[in-house]
């Protein structure tokens, strides 16, 4: 369960590269720091080496947060202190092995 948090921005995923990616995502501030939260309605059709990353109008390899833990449902990913979340306006699902986008959500 997400600790008490403030929603900074939120968005909805759309698929890329022929993949089906859907559901909500939010960037939240908690006592532990910033987290990316994939909503319970998150759904992804699967791919090898999927990563969760932040981006600013494009995928940024330096902003990979973690491997995607599951193709569906609620998930949380801590944003390292080294990344300034205010510099990013998107959350990406990215296939690192094939270097292609799998889904993206614009944050507003």
N, C-alpha and C positions, 0 to 999 in steps of 0.2 A: 504494500500500500504506500502511495506517495505521501511523504510527510507534508505538513502544512506548507503551502507554497503559493507564490504569486505568479500568475501567468504573465510572461513578458510578451510573447507573440505566439500565434498559432496558425496552422494551415492544414491543407488536405493534399494527400499524395495523388499524383497521376503517374501512370506507367510510362516508361521510356524503352526504346529499343525492342518494341514488340512485347514487352512484359506487362503483366497486370499487377499494378501496385495501387492500393487504395487505403483510405482510412485517414483519421486525424493524427496530427502531431502538434506538440506544443513545446515551447522553451519556457522553463520555469526556474524561479529562484527559490532555493530552499536554504535551511540552516547549513546544510552540508556543501552548498555551492549551486552552480547552474546545472540543470539536467535537461536532456531531451527526452520527452515522454511520447512513445508511440501509443495511441489510444487502443482501447479494447477492440475497436472495429478495424484495426490495421490488418491488411491482408496482402500477401505477396505470393506470386506463383512459383517462386523458387529459382535459384541459379547458384552456381559454384562461387565460393569466395565473396559472398555479399558482405558489404561493410556499411556502417552508418557514418555519415560525415556531414559537416557543415559546409556551406558554400556561399559565395557572394556573386550572384548572377552566373555562376558556373561552379562545377565541382572543383574542390581544392584538396589535393592529396595530402597537404600538410594539416588538414583539419579532420582526418579520419578519427572517429571516436572509439570504434570497436567493431568487431565482427557482429553481424546481425545474429541475434541469439535464437530467433524463431521466425518462421514465415507468417505468423499470425499472432494477434493479440497484444495485450498490454506489455510494454517493456520500458525500462528506464536506462539512460546512458549518461554518465557523468561527463560534463564538459571540463577538461583540464584547465587549471588556472592560467596556463600558458596561452590559451586561446581567448581572445577578447570577443565574447559572444555578440557584442554590439556591432561588430564588423561583418556579421553574416546575416543573410536574409533568406536562406534556404536550408532545408535538410535533404540530403541525398541518400538513396540506397544505390550503391555502386559495386560493380563486379571488378575487383582489383585484378584478378587473374586475366580477364579478357579486356580490361580497361574500357568498359562501356557503362553508361547509366542504366539503371534498372527502374528508378522512380525518383521523383523530386516533389517537394512541397515548398511553395513560397510561404514565408512567414510574414504575417502582418499583425 
